[in-house]
Amino acid sequence: AQTVTQSQPEMSVQEAETVTLSCTYDTSESDYYLFWYKQPPSRQMILVIRQEAYKQQNATENRFSVNFQKAAKSFSLKISDSQLGDAAMYFCAYSRDDMRFGAGTRLTVKP
Amino acid sequence: GAGVSQSPSNKVTEKGKDVELRCDPISGHTALYWYRQSLGQGLEFLIYFQGNSAPDKSGLPSDRFSAERTGGSVSTLTIQRTQQEDSAVYLCASSLVANPSWTSYEQYFGPGTRLTVT
């Protein structure tokens, strides 16, 4: 079974600084999708960024970018110029036959 | 353009009672997903529907859990004889389509139902 591991239960960043959230996954498949979701205190899950495994180019969405290392099965999220509104739980997810989520990383942004 | 809605937003029930959780997906989305999020934990995949059929029910935690979807729209997740360990937030999501082999489309999540079993 595919597993998704987020090894950082909590992370903290100073406003305007950069933070990287780690994610590794286990799969024997070559084609799949990876996602980062954000869950603020409102509980509403929001898609941050998506990466197709067949694409070598790292996905970028404004201040959010990923470092996708397929051979290492690593999918980290970099948040640049952190803002107070970025404070949330961040979930890494793997999608192939279904969707598997990591345990999440709670990000705190300090003013 | 309404998003995914879920009802009730909060449910408190006594141990042993049955509960029904409802999910109303985005109009036109053929795929619907149910997840469970225990306090401080990640998301646990429960089941997904493509149209009215659920190809894989193995994610349901026990036979007390069942889900159905009728008319390719609203879905209900039913938990019979609730136990305290069922307490969690139950999230529903929908997407445009779920490829039979893999789920590749963005999922839009509802606000969840917080279930508390006393």
Contacts between the chains, C-beta under 8 A, distances in Angstrom:
chain1	res1	chain2	res2	distance
A	6	B	42	7.7
A	31	B	102	7.5
A	32	B	102	6.8
A	33	B	102	7.5
A	33	B	103	7.7
A	33	B	104	5.2
A	35	B	106	8.0
A	37	B	109	7.9
A	42	B	111	7.2
A	43	B	89	6.5
A	43	B	91	7.8
A	43	B	111	5.7
A	43	B	112	5.0
A	44	B	109	6.4
A	44	B	111	5.6
A	45	B	91	6.7
A	45	B	93	7.3
A	45	B	107	8.0
A	45	B	109	3.6
A	46	B	109	7.7
A	47	B	106	5.4
A	47	B	107	7.5
A	50	B	106	6.7
A	52	B	104	7.9
A	91	B	42	6.1
A	91	B	43	6.4
A	93	B	43	7.8
A	95	B	102	6.5
A	95	B	103	4.8
A	95	B	104	6.4
A	96	B	102	4.7
A	96	B	103	7.5
A	97	B	56	7.7
A	97	B	101	6.8
A	97	B	102	5.6
A	97	B	103	7.4
A	98	B	45	5.4
A	98	B	48	6.6
A	98	B	56	7.0
A	98	B	59	7.2
A	98	B	103	6.3
A	99	B	33	7.1
A	99	B	45	5.9
A	99	B	103	5.5
A	99	B	107	7.1
A	100	B	45	6.5
A	101	B	35	7.7
A	101	B	42	4.7
A	101	B	43	3.9
A	101	B	44	7.8
A	101	B	45	7.5
A	102	B	42	5.6
A	103	B	41	6.2
A	103	B	42	4.1
A	104	B	41	7.5
A	104	B	42	5.0
